[in-house]
Every structure is written in C-alpha cells, then in structure tokens.
Amino acid sequence: MQLDPEEAMKLHPKSTRYIVRALEIFYKSGAKKTDTFISQPPQWPLLMIGLRREKEDTNKKINARVREMLK
C-alpha cells in the first residue's frame, strides 16, 4: 500500500501471488507496477469463441471418465 497505492487498491489482500509480483517489479526496477504497465488497446481485433455442451452430456462424460480412472 505504501509503495504503490493505486495498484494496492486493485488487488485483494489475499492475492499474494499478485502482491508479490508487484513488489518484485518495484524492487527490481525501482518503478511502480502502475507506472511500468500502461494500458493500451489491443493491436488486433479480438474474437472470443465459447463452446457449450448440454449438462447431461457433460455429466455422462465425467461419470464415464471417473469409472475408467477407478478401474
């Protein structure tokens, strides 16, 4: 919080992985994470595709895999 209040406000107190990373950046470069990482728009358009499966089908596949693993 003392080194980079702006970044500290973004992080959950229990997010130790991200807190440690922010501290590493500060102690290795002497600069705050918020100063070193500037938000920039993506260079290329982004297309996200998601696949959905019926819950029953997913459950059948999970159950078959568990049975096979237990054998």
Buried (B, 14 or more C-beta within 10 A) or exposed (E): EEEBEEBBEEBEEEEEEBBEBBBEBBEEEEEBBBBEEEEEEEEEEEEEEEEEEEEEEEEEEEEEEEEEEEE
